[in-house]
Amino acid sequence: MRRFATALVLLTACADAGDGFDTTMETEAPLVGVDGSLDQADRSCHVVLRDLERNWTGFTFETVGSSWVWSGSVEISEAAAAEGLIPSAMFHMAPGGPWQSVDGVPVTAPATPGYVRYMLRLTHASLPGPGWSGTSLSNAKLEVVPYLRLPQGGRLFDHNRNPGDTENYVLRNPDLAVWSNATVCTPPAGPTRARLVFDANFTQRREGVLAPGGELTIVYDQARLTQCRHLRNGNALYGITAHVVFSPGQQRHAVSVRDSAATIPVPNDARSVALYFENTSASGCQAWDSNFGNNYVFDALVPPQWMGEVRTLITRDTSDPCQGGVPAQQGFSFDTWARQRAAIANGCFEVYQPGLTDRDDPDLWQKLDVKLHWRYVGQQAWQTTHVNFDRRIGNNARYRFGLRDVDPFRPYHCPEVTPTTTADGMYSQIRFEYYLSVNGGQLRPAPGGAYAGTFTDYVNGTQNCP
């Protein structure tokens, strides 16, 4: 079963203790990185409230008895869903009302890529309703906290918008709602999925790889376009549309980015994409965010025409960080001498792409997504780190990574795998595998293969490790 890991802190008082969710049933081991017996705060987007508001019927707000009904959506990560977890929400009238709880209901509506969507429906006699006075409504505070109930009895609370450990969602007059925020828990970026993020401070950036045949997610902060706002009964009667044009095929999309991030496919022939944004309202207002008419243009990242010259260099010489060394196919040995005496211990390789690497370009790092993928023998999963640009060599771009950075025996570090001992009993060794990628194109010694090397230390070098 796949596990998800997350960095968590103990939650001291997100809700009243002893509210009936503890369990003493025999069950499976806790999730990796999570003490399932404790209440904890999630800031890694495993559970997130997307929106919550009074349920509008088209004529009035829905009621049950004398109280309004609230409905909204909550999403959980695909990793959490793979564990069989289901979101719930606790709610009460702050500060002293009793806590209630409701489970999410799965829905068929499209979810944010990388997530699974559920619907929340809040009903209770203590909730505000149309019979409340204006003074009562102005003082009303409905507090809500979504969470995942863990098999061992603990709970994982949504703190992806609210940073404080005891800070929850609070719905206040006049709208009594939690509105969607497209910038929170966006679709994950990856080798074939890019995020184009347009921040409130009018900066923009690409995350992940804008790859032909992949996906593109547009994350737009509404604060960039505030000119056209039209609300009626708390309902938004305005829109923010992203206009997207891929080149050279001129494939066009117009997608809403007002309430959530929009995800669209990238054509197989795409080499760049241009975007501009339009704000309209029911009153006829119209405004634009278009980089002063120039549009926002991002180049697609395609594998370079050539990658090669993979070498490892371990030497006391300091004249050049990559010159010389041995071909990576021959492997490397990083031993006690290298750890103590070598001035240079690098892996290096070169990339050629016409129009990019054959000229000086300070933005090359945005156009070539260069990564080292590595693991120690005995591990299943590959780890990934970005590789720094070294300098131009003729028409090529040279990149290098430090072997010391991945040395499992480096100071103040305990190896992630159990070392093997040499036949003479004097040394510990760990085998290291790696390959490289540029814009999704892989550089390996053979299809499916990996470069390799060996790290060696004295046999007692890790005696203080647990």
C-alpha positions as CSV (number, residue, x, y, z in Angstrom):
1,M,0.0,0.0,0.0
2,R,1.3,3.4,-0.9
3,R,2.1,5.7,2.0
4,F,2.2,9.5,2.2
5,A,4.7,11.4,4.3
6,T,4.3,14.9,5.6
7,A,6.0,17.3,7.9
8,L,3.7,17.9,10.8
9,V,3.6,19.6,14.1
10,L,1.5,18.6,17.1
11,L,-1.9,20.3,17.3
12,T,-2.6,21.4,20.8
13,A,-6.2,22.6,20.7
14,C,-7.7,22.6,17.2
15,A,-11.0,21.4,18.7
16,D,-12.3,20.1,22.0
17,A,-10.8,16.8,23.0
18,G,-12.9,13.7,23.7
19,D,-15.4,14.3,20.9
20,G,-16.0,10.7,20.1
21,F,-13.6,9.9,17.3
22,D,-11.0,7.9,19.2
23,T,-10.8,4.2,18.4
24,T,-9.3,1.2,20.1
25,M,-9.9,-1.2,17.2
26,E,-6.9,-3.3,16.1
27,T,-5.7,-1.8,12.8
28,E,-2.7,-1.4,10.5
29,A,0.5,0.5,11.3
30,P,0.5,4.3,11.1
31,L,1.2,6.3,8.0
32,V,4.9,7.1,7.4
33,G,5.7,10.5,8.9
34,V,2.5,10.6,10.9
35,D,1.9,9.5,14.4
36,G,-1.7,8.4,13.8
37,S,-2.6,8.5,17.5
38,L,-2.2,12.3,17.7
39,D,-4.0,15.4,16.4
40,Q,-1.8,17.1,14.0
41,A,-1.8,20.0,11.5
42,D,-1.6,19.4,7.8
43,R,0.3,22.0,5.7
44,S,1.1,19.7,2.9
45,C,-2.2,19.8,1.1
46,H,-3.5,16.3,2.1
47,V,-6.9,17.8,3.1
48,V,-8.0,21.3,2.1
49,L,-11.3,23.2,2.2
50,R,-12.0,24.6,-1.3
51,D,-15.2,26.6,-0.6
52,L,-18.1,26.8,1.8
53,E,-21.2,29.0,1.7
54,R,-24.9,29.1,2.3
55,N,-26.8,26.9,-0.2
56,W,-28.5,29.2,-2.7
57,T,-31.6,27.6,-4.3
58,G,-32.1,30.2,-7.0
59,F,-34.7,32.1,-5.0
60,T,-33.5,32.1,-1.4
61,F,-31.0,30.3,0.8
62,E,-31.9,26.7,1.7
63,T,-33.0,26.2,5.3
64,V,-33.6,23.2,7.6
65,G,-35.9,24.2,10.3
66,S,-35.0,27.8,11.2
67,S,-31.3,27.5,10.2
68,W,-29.6,28.0,6.9
69,V,-27.7,25.1,5.2
70,W,-24.1,25.5,4.3
71,S,-22.5,23.4,1.4
72,G,-19.1,23.4,-0.1
73,S,-16.2,21.2,-1.3
74,V,-13.2,19.7,0.4
75,E,-10.4,17.8,-1.4
76,I,-7.9,15.3,-0.3
77,S,-4.6,14.3,-1.9
78,E,-4.5,11.2,-4.1
79,A,-2.0,9.8,-1.7
80,A,-4.5,10.2,1.2
81,A,-7.3,8.7,-0.9
82,A,-5.1,5.7,-1.7
83,E,-5.0,5.1,2.1
84,G,-8.8,4.9,2.1
85,L,-9.1,8.1,4.1
86,I,-12.3,10.2,3.9
87,P,-12.5,13.9,4.9
88,S,-14.8,15.2,7.7
89,A,-15.4,18.6,9.1
90,M,-16.1,19.8,12.6
91,F,-18.1,23.0,13.1
92,H,-19.6,25.1,15.9
93,M,-20.8,28.6,16.7
94,A,-17.8,30.3,18.3
95,P,-16.8,30.8,20.9
96,G,-18.7,28.4,23.1
97,G,-21.1,26.3,21.0
98,P,-20.7,22.5,21.0
99,W,-18.7,21.0,18.2
100,Q,-20.6,19.0,15.6
101,S,-19.1,16.7,12.9
102,V,-20.1,15.7,9.4
103,D,-18.4,13.4,6.9
104,G,-17.7,14.4,3.3
105,V,-19.6,12.7,0.5
106,P,-17.8,11.8,-2.7
107,V,-18.9,13.7,-5.9
108,T,-18.4,13.1,-9.6
109,A,-17.6,16.7,-10.3
110,P,-14.0,17.2,-11.7
111,A,-11.5,17.6,-8.9
112,T,-8.3,19.6,-8.9
113,P,-5.7,17.4,-10.7
114,G,-3.8,15.4,-8.0
115,Y,-6.8,15.5,-5.6
116,V,-10.1,13.7,-4.9
117,R,-13.2,15.9,-4.2
118,Y,-15.9,15.5,-1.6
119,M,-19.0,17.6,-0.7
120,L,-19.7,19.0,2.7
121,R,-23.2,19.8,3.9
122,L,-23.6,21.6,7.3
123,T,-26.9,21.5,9.1
124,H,-27.7,22.0,12.7
125,A,-30.3,23.9,14.8
126,S,-27.6,26.1,16.3
127,L,-26.6,27.6,13.0
128,P,-27.8,31.1,11.9
129,G,-31.0,31.5,9.9
130,P,-33.3,34.1,8.3
131,G,-35.0,34.7,11.7
132,W,-31.8,36.0,13.3
133,S,-31.6,39.7,14.1
134,G,-29.2,42.0,12.4
135,T,-27.2,42.3,15.6
136,S,-27.1,38.6,16.1
137,L,-25.9,38.0,12.5
138,S,-23.2,40.7,12.8
139,N,-21.8,39.0,15.9
140,A,-22.1,35.4,14.5
141,K,-19.0,33.4,14.0
142,L,-19.2,29.9,12.5
143,E,-16.0,28.1,13.0
144,V,-15.1,25.1,10.7
145,V,-12.1,22.8,10.6
146,P,-11.9,20.0,8.0
147,Y,-9.8,17.0,8.9
148,L,-8.8,13.4,8.0
149,R,-9.6,10.8,10.6
150,L,-6.6,8.5,10.9
151,P,-6.9,4.7,11.5
152,Q,-5.1,4.9,14.9
153,G,-7.5,7.5,16.4
154,G,-5.7,10.7,15.6
155,R,-6.8,13.5,13.2
156,L,-5.0,15.5,10.5
157,F,-6.4,19.0,10.4
158,D,-6.5,21.3,7.4
159,H,-4.1,24.3,8.1
160,N,-3.2,25.0,4.4
161,R,-4.8,28.4,4.5
162,N,-4.6,29.0,8.3
163,P,-1.0,28.9,9.5
164,G,-1.6,28.9,13.2
165,D,-1.9,25.5,14.9
166,T,-5.2,26.6,16.6
167,E,-6.4,28.8,13.7
168,N,-9.5,27.5,11.9
169,Y,-11.8,28.8,9.2
170,V,-14.2,31.4,10.6
171,L,-17.3,32.4,8.6
172,R,-18.5,35.9,9.5
173,N,-21.2,38.4,8.4
174,P,-22.0,39.7,5.7
175,D,-21.3,36.7,3.4
176,L,-20.8,33.9,6.1
177,A,-18.7,32.1,3.6
178,V,-15.2,30.7,2.8
179,W,-14.6,31.6,-0.8
180,S,-12.3,29.6,-3.1
181,N,-8.7,30.6,-3.4
182,A,-7.0,29.4,-6.6
183,T,-3.5,29.9,-5.1
184,V,-3.9,27.3,-2.3
185,C,-3.0,23.6,-2.9
186,T,-2.7,23.9,-6.6
187,P,-2.1,20.8,-8.9
188,P,1.4,19.4,-8.4
189,A,4.0,20.3,-10.9
190,G,6.1,17.5,-12.4
191,P,8.0,16.2,-15.5
192,T,5.0,16.6,-17.8
193,R,2.9,19.1,-15.8
194,A,3.7,22.8,-15.5
195,R,2.2,25.5,-13.2
196,L,2.1,29.1,-14.4
197,V,1.7,31.1,-11.3
198,F,0.5,34.8,-11.5
199,D,1.0,36.3,-8.0
200,A,-0.8,39.3,-6.5
201,N,2.4,41.4,-6.7
202,F,2.3,41.1,-10.5
203,T,5.2,38.6,-10.8
204,Q,4.8,35.4,-12.7
205,R,6.7,32.2,-12.8
206,R,6.7,28.7,-14.2
207,E,7.0,25.6,-12.0
208,G,7.5,22.2,-13.4
209,V,8.0,21.4,-17.1
210,L,5.9,22.9,-19.8
211,A,6.1,19.8,-22.0
212,P,4.4,19.1,-25.3
213,G,1.7,16.5,-24.7
214,G,1.6,17.3,-21.0
215,E,-0.7,19.5,-18.9
216,L,-0.6,23.1,-18.0
217,T,-2.2,24.6,-14.8
218,I,-2.9,28.3,-14.5
219,V,-2.8,29.7,-11.0
220,Y,-4.1,33.3,-11.0
221,D,-4.5,35.6,-8.0
222,Q,-7.7,37.6,-8.2
223,A,-5.9,40.6,-6.6
224,R,-4.3,41.3,-10.0
225,L,-7.7,42.3,-11.5
226,T,-10.0,44.1,-9.1
227,Q,-11.6,46.6,-11.4
228,C,-14.8,44.6,-12.2
229,R,-16.6,43.3,-9.2
230,H,-20.4,42.6,-9.1
231,L,-22.1,40.8,-6.2
232,R,-25.7,40.0,-5.6
233,N,-26.9,38.2,-2.4
234,G,-23.3,37.2,-1.8
235,N,-23.0,35.6,-5.2
236,A,-20.3,36.7,-7.6
237,L,-21.6,38.1,-10.9
238,Y,-18.2,38.6,-12.5
239,G,-15.7,36.5,-14.2
240,I,-11.9,36.3,-14.7
241,T,-11.0,34.4,-17.9
242,A,-7.6,33.2,-19.0
243,H,-7.1,33.4,-22.8
244,V,-4.5,30.9,-23.9
245,V,-2.8,30.5,-27.3
246,F,-0.3,27.8,-28.1
247,S,2.2,28.3,-30.9
248,P,2.9,27.4,-33.6
249,G,-0.5,25.6,-34.0
250,Q,-2.6,28.5,-32.7
251,Q,-4.7,26.2,-30.5
252,R,-6.8,28.5,-28.3
253,H,-8.5,28.0,-24.9
254,A,-10.6,30.4,-22.8
255,V,-10.9,29.1,-19.2
256,S,-12.2,30.6,-15.9
257,V,-9.6,31.2,-13.2
258,R,-11.8,33.2,-10.9
259,D,-12.5,30.4,-8.3
260,S,-9.9,27.8,-9.0
261,A,-6.8,26.9,-10.9
262,A,-7.5,25.8,-14.5
263,T,-5.8,22.8,-16.1
264,I,-5.6,22.3,-19.8
265,P,-3.7,19.9,-22.1
266,V,-0.6,21.1,-23.9
267,P,-0.6,20.2,-27.7
268,N,2.0,17.8,-28.9
269,D,3.4,20.4,-31.3
270,A,3.5,23.3,-28.8
271,R,6.7,25.3,-28.6
272,S,5.4,28.2,-26.6
273,V,2.2,29.6,-25.0
274,A,0.9,33.1,-24.6
275,L,-1.7,34.2,-22.0
276,Y,-3.7,37.2,-21.2
277,F,-6.6,37.7,-18.7
278,E,-10.0,39.4,-19.0
279,N,-12.2,40.6,-16.1
280,T,-15.9,41.1,-16.9
281,S,-19.0,41.7,-14.8
282,A,-22.8,41.6,-15.2
283,S,-22.8,45.4,-15.2
284,G,-20.7,45.6,-18.4
285,C,-17.4,46.3,-16.8
286,Q,-14.3,45.0,-18.6
287,A,-10.6,45.0,-17.6
288,W,-7.4,43.3,-18.8
289,D,-4.2,41.9,-17.5
290,S,-2.0,41.4,-20.6
291,N,1.5,42.5,-19.8
292,F,0.7,45.9,-21.3
293,G,-0.6,44.3,-24.5
294,N,2.4,42.1,-25.0
295,N,0.8,39.0,-23.3
296,Y,2.7,36.6,-21.0
297,V,4.8,34.2,-23.1
298,F,6.4,31.0,-21.8
299,D,8.5,28.6,-23.9
300,A,7.7,24.9,-23.9
301,L,10.6,22.8,-22.6
302,V,11.5,20.1,-25.1
303,P,14.4,17.6,-24.8
304,P,17.6,19.1,-26.2
305,Q,19.1,18.0,-29.5
306,W,22.1,16.4,-27.8
307,M,23.2,15.4,-24.2
308,G,26.4,13.6,-23.3
309,E,30.1,13.8,-22.1
310,V,29.1,12.5,-18.7
311,R,32.3,12.3,-16.6
312,T,33.3,12.1,-13.0
313,L,36.3,14.0,-11.7
314,I,37.9,13.3,-8.2
315,T,41.2,15.2,-7.8
316,R,43.3,17.5,-5.7
317,D,43.8,19.8,-8.6
318,T,41.7,23.0,-8.5
319,S,42.2,24.3,-12.1
320,D,38.8,23.2,-13.5
321,P,35.8,21.6,-11.9
322,C,35.2,19.3,-14.8
323,Q,38.2,19.0,-17.0
324,G,39.6,15.5,-17.2
325,G,38.2,12.7,-15.1
326,V,36.9,9.5,-16.4
327,P,33.8,8.6,-18.4
328,A,30.8,7.9,-16.2
329,Q,30.3,4.5,-17.7
330,Q,33.5,3.4,-15.9
331,G,32.0,4.3,-12.5
332,F,33.7,6.1,-9.7
333,S,35.1,5.3,-6.3
334,F,34.7,7.9,-3.6
335,D,36.8,6.6,-0.7
336,T,38.4,7.8,2.5
337,W,41.2,9.5,0.5
338,A,38.7,11.4,-1.7
339,R,36.7,12.5,1.3
340,Q,39.7,13.9,3.1
341,R,42.0,15.1,0.4
342,A,40.1,15.8,-2.9
343,A,39.6,19.4,-3.8
344,I,37.2,18.5,-6.6
345,A,34.6,15.7,-6.6
346,N,32.1,16.3,-9.3
347,G,29.9,14.7,-11.9
348,C,29.7,16.7,-15.2
349,F,28.0,16.6,-18.5
350,E,27.1,18.8,-21.5
351,V,24.0,19.8,-23.4
352,Y,23.5,21.2,-26.9
353,Q,20.4,22.9,-28.1
354,P,20.6,25.3,-31.1
355,G,19.5,28.8,-30.2
356,L,19.9,28.2,-26.5
357,T,23.3,26.8,-25.5
358,D,25.3,28.4,-28.3
359,R,24.9,31.9,-26.8
360,D,25.0,33.6,-23.4
361,D,21.5,33.6,-21.9
362,P,20.9,34.6,-18.3
363,D,17.5,32.9,-18.5
364,L,18.9,29.5,-19.6
365,W,17.9,28.1,-16.2
366,Q,14.2,28.7,-17.1
367,K,14.5,27.0,-20.5
368,L,16.5,23.9,-19.6
369,D,15.1,21.9,-16.7
370,V,18.2,19.9,-15.7
371,K,17.9,17.2,-13.0
372,L,19.9,14.5,-11.3
373,H,17.9,11.4,-10.4
374,W,19.7,9.2,-7.9
375,R,19.3,6.4,-5.3
376,Y,21.4,4.1,-3.2
377,V,21.3,0.4,-4.0
378,G,18.6,-1.1,-1.8
379,Q,16.2,1.8,-2.3
380,Q,13.3,1.6,-4.7
381,A,12.4,5.3,-5.1
382,W,14.6,7.8,-7.0
383,Q,15.4,11.1,-5.4
384,T,15.6,14.2,-7.6
385,T,17.7,17.4,-7.3
386,H,18.3,20.2,-9.8
387,V,21.8,20.4,-11.4
388,N,23.5,23.8,-11.6
389,F,24.8,25.3,-14.8
390,D,28.6,25.5,-14.8
391,R,29.5,27.4,-18.0
392,R,29.5,27.3,-21.8
393,I,31.9,25.0,-23.5
394,G,31.9,26.0,-27.2
395,N,28.3,25.7,-28.2
396,N,27.4,23.4,-25.3
397,A,26.2,24.2,-21.8
398,R,28.1,22.3,-19.1
399,Y,26.4,21.2,-15.9
400,R,27.9,19.8,-12.8
401,F,26.9,18.3,-9.5
402,G,28.9,17.5,-6.4
403,L,29.5,14.0,-5.3
404,R,30.0,15.2,-1.7
405,D,26.3,16.3,-1.7
406,V,25.1,12.7,-2.2
407,D,27.9,11.0,-0.1
408,P,26.0,8.8,2.3
409,F,29.0,8.9,4.7
410,R,29.2,12.7,4.7
411,P,29.8,14.4,8.2
412,Y,26.8,14.6,10.5
413,H,24.8,12.3,8.3
414,C,23.6,8.7,8.8
415,P,23.3,6.5,5.7
416,E,19.8,5.8,4.5
417,V,20.7,2.2,3.7
418,T,22.7,-0.4,5.5
419,P,26.3,-0.5,4.2
420,T,28.1,-3.6,3.1
421,T,31.4,-4.5,4.7
422,T,34.5,-5.3,2.6
423,A,36.0,-8.8,2.8
424,D,38.9,-7.6,5.0
425,G,36.3,-6.1,7.5
426,M,38.0,-2.7,7.3
427,Y,35.6,-0.6,5.2
428,S,31.9,0.0,4.7
429,Q,30.5,0.6,1.2
430,I,27.3,1.8,-0.4
431,R,26.6,1.6,-4.1
432,F,25.1,4.7,-5.8
433,E,23.0,4.8,-9.0
434,Y,22.1,7.9,-11.0
435,Y,20.9,9.2,-14.4
436,L,20.2,12.7,-15.7
437,S,17.3,14.5,-17.4
438,V,16.9,17.7,-19.4
439,N,13.4,18.9,-20.1
440,G,12.1,15.4,-19.6
441,G,14.7,13.8,-21.9
442,Q,16.8,11.2,-20.1
443,L,20.5,10.7,-20.3
444,R,21.5,7.1,-19.4
445,P,24.3,4.8,-20.3
446,A,21.7,2.5,-22.0
447,P,17.9,2.5,-22.2
448,G,16.6,1.8,-18.7
449,G,20.2,1.7,-17.3
450,A,21.9,4.0,-14.8
451,Y,25.4,5.3,-14.1
452,A,26.9,4.0,-10.9
453,G,29.7,4.5,-8.3
454,T,30.7,3.4,-4.9
455,F,31.1,5.4,-1.7
456,T,33.5,3.9,0.9
457,D,34.2,4.8,4.6
458,Y,36.0,3.2,7.5
459,V,33.9,0.4,9.0
460,N,33.4,2.3,12.3
461,G,32.5,5.6,10.6
462,T,28.8,5.2,11.3
463,Q,29.0,3.6,14.7
464,N,27.2,6.4,16.4
465,C,24.2,6.2,14.0
466,P,21.0,4.6,15.2
